[in-house]
Amino acid sequence: MDWSWIAAVSGFALTMAGTPGPNNTVLTASGARHGFRGTLPYLLGIALGVAMIFFVVAAAGSTLVSNPVARAFLKWVGFGYVLWLAWRIGNAVPKPTAHADTGKPLSLLQGIGFQFVNPKLWTMMAAAVATYGSRATSESAVMIGVAFGLIFGIATFAGCSAWAVLGAQIGRFIATERTMRLFNWIMAALLIASVIPVMVE
């Protein structure tokens, strides 16, 4: 496992973590409503969940992510969970001052749990493990898993943090309950839209 492999995987991980998707949409909405500090536990949960799943799948091989039945099951369960999250975001009680919101933000465990059914993550993982896992055949399965877990966990935290910060900044300019309600429904719609390409592939 050389530096060129690490650089290639890191570039792929950062690109995937920074693009719009379910995680980043929820983080933006949470940042606007609860501020960055209130969103941090969920953000950490996302990064930990990604790292854990990448470690297990990469260490065990790509059997799970390449199995069409398993992928279809995870995809539809994930879509159901995304719809629930969208409903929760859209129906959140609007607060014009997001950082003073007393509503309960999503937790670290919810961030971890969502990754197990996140449609975008499983699609990204299938591509990453199939493409880059085969190039590290000189390493043990455990080392490959550790490398994938660390790289994608760190990249996810970095990429997703930017979206949480963006949401927190947006929240500073939301001055009325009507504006916050509109923002919530826009984020709910974007959350659903973010998984449509995965569902129709």
C-alpha positions, 0 to 999 in steps of 0.5 A, a space after each residue: 500500500 503505497 502513497 499513490 494508492 493512499 492519494 488516489 483513495 483519499 481524493 475519491 473519498 473527499 470528492 464523495 464526502 463533499 458532494 450533495 447527498 443525504 448526509 450533507 443535506 441533513 447536516 445543512 438543515 441541522 446546522 441551520 436549526 441547531 448550529 454547528 455545535 448542536 449538529 456535531 454529535 450527528 456529524 461525528 456519528 456519520 464519520 464513525 459509521 462510515 469508517 466502521 462500515 468501510 472497515 468491515 466491508 473492505 476487510 471482508 471483501 466486496 461480496 456484500 456490496 456486489 450482491 444485487 439482492 443485498 444491495 437492493 434490500 439496503 437501497 429500499 430500506 435506506 430510501 424509507 429512512 430518507 423519507 422519514 428524515 425528510 418528513 421530520 425535517 419538513 415538519 420541524 417546528 420553525 424557529 427563526 433563531 436557529 442557534 437558540 432552538 431548544 428542539 432535540 438535534 439528531 444524535 451520534 447513534 442516529 448518525 452511525 445508524 443511518 450509514 447502515 441504510 444510506 443508499 449513497 454510501 453503499 453505492 460509493 462503497 461498492 465503487 471504492 472497494 471494487 476499484 481500489 481494493 483490488 489494487 492493494 492485494 499485497 496487503 492483508 485484508 485487515 490492513 486494507 480495511 483499516 486503510 479504507 476506514 481511516 481514509 473515508 472516516 476522516 474524509 467524511 468528517 472533513 467534507 460533511 463539516 463544511 455542510 454543517 458550517 454552511 447550514 449554521 451560517 444560513 441559520 444566522 440569516 433566517 429571521 422569521 418562522 415562515 422563512 425557516 418553514 420554507 427552508 425546512 421544506 426545501 431541505 426535505 425536498 433536496 434530501 429526497 432528490 439526493 437519493 433519486 439517482 441511486 434509486 433509479 440506477 
